[in-house]
Amino acid sequence: MAMAMHIIYRHQLRRFARNLSTAVDGCPNREFAKKYPAAAAQVLTVPSFSYEYEDMIANPSSGQDESLERYLEWRGWDINSVLSKNNLSNTSEAAIGLLSHPLTFPLTLARHLTTLTGNKQAARLCCVGARAECTLPDKYWRELLIASFAIRIESHVSIDFVGPDVPPQQKSKTITLDNDEKTSTQLTRRELKMTFHPSYLHEVVLKILKAQPESSPEEIKNAWDGFVLFNPGLGHPNLAKHWKPTLKFLVGTGKPILFTAHSKIDAKRDQQVLEKLLADCDDDRIVQYAVNPYASRMKFVDPFSKDHVLSPNHSVFLLE
């Protein structure tokens, strides 16, 4: 069984390395994957994890900026070794750029997990408008648990992925964090439960009401501890009107909401939408997107505007 799962996983990696046809022409990360598919698959292979990393976490290096490179070094993702074995040089930046794409969702979320979960022992989040993140291989989502271990979060996290683009065949699953290596260290077991709903958020809320007709509006607001919207396009001309009722509901829950955007342009449009919504609600919270250190470094063309270049999770804002 373990061998079979390993083979399936390797196929997933190779397919991911090849399936980058929508990337911007000349993107070095895409070119690396196309030109060196075997090396790309090795770069995308997740290293083993050991709770013995705790010693390094307890005494992190000081004076270093938060970055994907720092995380990869801590995790033992030896990119240079892979490139050396494949006799490749001057390709490290492209290799890391390729790897940034599957890691952007779990690491971006992990960075804000403390606020989103409120440090609860068991927290439930809702990923609204879910798309690509739904099909990310489990090995990458497991990095959310590993990163949460690094920042001392011991919550069991459940995520409901909600949206019309959620693949209907996706089944609920639980990802766990255990030692990949035999060590004497025994720490709290961490779990990530993932449930998929190929529906709009209001349809999921209605299902909750039908299943629990006695639920009060306050209980519905508390169904989730926080919300995540990856690259929603709140202010995009083709999408903005569809987001209005959903955003009003989300803000009305009073729960923390994590927003990301595809670019500076995307972030600016989304910021304007959120500022107007908050102003209409007499809410004086400040909306300010920032560059995300765990953004994907892959570049794609906006399907609605060929002059607009996108990078998933380029910018990030946490409404709390």
Secondary structure, DSSP 8 states (H G I E B T S, - for coil): -HHHHHHHHHHHHHHHHH--TTB-TT-HHHHHHHH-HHHHHHHTS-----GGGHHHHHS--SS----HHHHHHHHT--HHHHHHHTT--S-HHHHHHHHHHHHHHHHHHHHTHHHHHTT-SEEEEEEET--GGGGS-HHHHHHHHHHHHHTT---EEEEEEESTTS-TT---EEEEE--SS--S-----EEEEEEEE-S-HHHHHHHHHHH-TT--HHHHHTT-SEEEESS--TT-TTTHHHHHHHHHHHHHHT--EEEEESSHHHHHHHHHHHHHHHHHTT-------EE-TT-----EEETTEEEEEE-TT-EEEEE-
